Amino acid sequence: MDSLPPSSQHTIGPFFPRTFFQEGDNDLTRINAEAQPTARGETILIRGRVMKEGGFACLNMILEAWQADAGGRFNHPADPEQHLADPDFLGWGRAWTDAEGLYEFRTVMPGGYDDPAGRRAPHINLTVMGAGLMRRVLATLFFPDFPEANAADPMLALVPEGRRAKIVAVPEGEEGGVRVFRFDIHLRGGAEEETPFFED
């Protein structure tokens, strides 16, 4: 057994069947693609580009979003206030990047909530997976609307002050009465370029 070579390492995918992606997976405002958008709260659009070093686009990357509803509650057994969560909001969605590295989520502005580490500012957690990555990476998107909550957020406080702006979404006006925010993700690069990521 001592003479056996170690298993080779491989990057993550893309090894996903077509059924892994369903129409409407990137729209968190509705329960499924056929349902009406009935989630409570302000509907917003999150758009961005996933890039590698040098600004080159990363295509076919998978992004999964996980967030609280507009009231700051999760539709999950670990949330003690799950019974108060918006029943029309799943709090989870999936998107993937096109040839230009672009992705989009339609969701609601999340609420803040209390956590054992402290009061969390409104935010969206993003998992990024795809070819070229040895494991998934985790990013958290914050909003410029809540400067006081952001300043007190215990997770954002872990990011060096000079890099915090990299994980605050940028407002880009409105589209059909819906506010649009941009959140680009730089998978690799120097401290000035790379998006700050969090550990599992």
C-alpha positions in Angstrom: 0.0 0.0 0.0 2.9 2.4 0.7 4.0 2.2 -2.9 0.7 3.3 -4.4 0.8 6.7 -6.0 -1.7 9.4 -4.7 -4.8 10.1 -6.7 -4.4 12.9 -9.2 -6.1 16.2 -8.5 -8.8 17.6 -10.8 -10.5 20.9 -11.1 -14.3 21.3 -10.5 -16.3 20.4 -13.6 -18.0 21.3 -15.6 -19.5 17.8 -15.3 -23.1 18.8 -14.8 -26.1 17.3 -16.7 -28.4 19.7 -18.5 -31.1 19.0 -16.0 -28.9 20.5 -13.3 -30.0 23.9 -14.7 -33.7 24.7 -14.8 -35.4 27.7 -16.4 -35.9 30.4 -13.8 -33.2 29.1 -11.4 -31.7 32.6 -11.3 -35.1 34.3 -10.3 -35.5 34.1 -6.5 -38.7 36.2 -6.6 -40.8 33.2 -7.7 -41.1 29.6 -6.4 -40.6 28.1 -9.8 -40.5 29.2 -13.5 -44.2 29.0 -14.0 -45.2 30.9 -10.8 -45.8 34.6 -10.5 -43.1 36.7 -8.7 -44.8 37.0 -5.3 -41.9 37.3 -2.9 -42.2 40.2 -0.5 -39.9 43.1 -0.5 -38.1 45.3 -3.1 -37.2 43.4 -6.3 -33.6 44.0 -7.4 -31.3 42.8 -10.2 -27.8 41.6 -9.5 -25.6 41.6 -12.6 -21.9 41.0 -13.0 -19.0 39.4 -14.7 -16.8 36.6 -13.5 -13.2 37.1 -14.6 -9.7 35.6 -14.1 -6.5 37.5 -13.9 -6.2 40.2 -16.6 -9.9 40.7 -16.9 -10.5 37.6 -19.1 -14.0 36.3 -19.0 -14.8 32.9 -17.3 -17.5 31.2 -19.2 -19.8 28.4 -17.9 -19.1 29.2 -14.3 -21.9 28.2 -11.9 -23.0 30.7 -9.2 -25.3 29.8 -6.4 -26.9 32.5 -4.3 -28.2 32.1 -0.7 -29.8 34.9 1.2 -32.3 36.0 3.8 -35.7 37.2 2.7 -36.8 40.9 3.0 -37.5 40.4 6.7 -34.0 38.9 7.4 -35.3 35.3 7.8 -34.2 32.1 6.1 -36.5 29.4 4.9 -34.4 26.8 6.7 -34.7 24.7 9.8 -31.6 26.3 11.3 -33.4 29.6 11.5 -35.4 29.8 14.8 -37.8 32.2 13.0 -38.3 30.0 10.0 -42.1 30.0 10.6 -42.0 33.8 10.0 -40.1 33.5 6.7 -41.7 34.6 3.4 -43.3 31.4 2.0 -43.0 32.7 -1.5 -39.2 33.2 -1.3 -36.9 30.3 -1.5 -33.8 32.2 -0.7 -31.7 30.2 -3.1 -30.9 30.4 -6.8 -28.5 29.3 -9.4 -27.0 31.1 -12.5 -24.2 30.5 -14.9 -22.0 32.7 -17.0 -22.2 33.2 -20.7 -19.3 33.5 -23.2 -18.6 37.0 -21.8 -18.5 35.8 -18.2 -21.8 37.6 -17.5 -24.4 36.4 -15.0 -27.7 37.7 -13.5 -29.9 37.1 -10.5 -33.4 38.6 -9.9 -34.1 38.6 -6.2 -35.3 40.9 -3.3 -33.3 43.2 -1.2 -32.4 41.0 1.8 -33.0 42.1 5.4 -30.4 42.1 8.2 -30.5 39.6 11.0 -28.9 38.7 14.4 -26.1 36.2 14.4 -24.1 34.8 17.3 -21.1 36.8 15.9 -23.2 40.0 15.8 -25.7 41.9 13.7 -25.4 41.0 10.0 -25.9 43.7 7.4 -28.1 42.8 4.4 -26.0 40.7 2.1 -26.1 37.8 -0.4 -23.8 34.8 -0.2 -22.4 33.6 -3.6 -20.7 30.3 -4.3 -18.7 30.1 -7.5 -17.8 26.7 -9.1 -16.4 25.8 -12.5 -13.5 24.6 -14.6 -10.1 25.8 -13.3 -11.1 25.8 -9.7 -9.9 23.1 -7.3 -12.8 23.9 -5.0 -15.7 26.2 -4.8 -15.1 29.8 -3.7 -17.4 31.9 -1.5 -18.0 35.6 -1.9 -20.4 37.8 0.0 -22.1 40.8 -1.7 -23.0 43.8 0.5 -25.1 46.9 -0.5 -24.1 50.6 -0.3 -27.6 51.4 1.0 -26.6 50.4 4.6 -23.3 52.1 5.5 -24.0 51.8 9.3 -25.0 48.2 9.2 -22.0 47.4 6.9 -19.6 49.1 9.4 -20.9 46.9 12.2 -21.1 43.6 10.2 -18.7 41.0 11.8 -17.9 39.3 8.5 -17.2 42.5 6.6 -14.9 43.5 9.5 -12.7 40.6 8.6 -11.8 42.1 5.3 -9.0 44.7 5.2 -10.6 48.1 5.1 -8.9 49.0 1.8 -10.5 46.0 0.1 -14.0 46.2 1.4 -15.3 48.2 -1.5 -14.6 45.1 -3.7 -17.5 43.3 -2.1 -20.0 46.1 -2.1 -22.3 46.1 -5.1 -22.3 49.1 -7.4 -25.7 50.7 -8.2 -26.4 50.9 -12.0 -29.7 52.8 -12.2 -33.0 51.1 -12.8 -34.5 48.8 -15.4 -38.3 48.8 -15.7 -38.6 50.3 -12.2 -36.2 47.6 -10.7 -32.9 48.8 -9.2 -29.8 47.2 -10.8 -26.6 46.4 -8.9 -23.3 45.3 -10.4 -21.1 42.8 -8.7 -18.0 41.6 -10.6 -16.0 38.7 -9.4 -12.3 38.5 -10.0 -11.2 34.9 -9.3 -7.5 35.7 -9.5 -5.2 38.7 -9.3 -3.3 40.9 -6.9 -4.8 42.4 -3.8 -6.0 45.3 -5.8 -7.8 43.1 -8.3 -9.0 39.8 -6.7 -12.3 39.7 -5.0 -12.0 38.9 -1.2 -13.3 35.4 -0.6 -14.4 33.7 2.6 -13.7 30.2 4.0 -16.3 27.5 4.4 
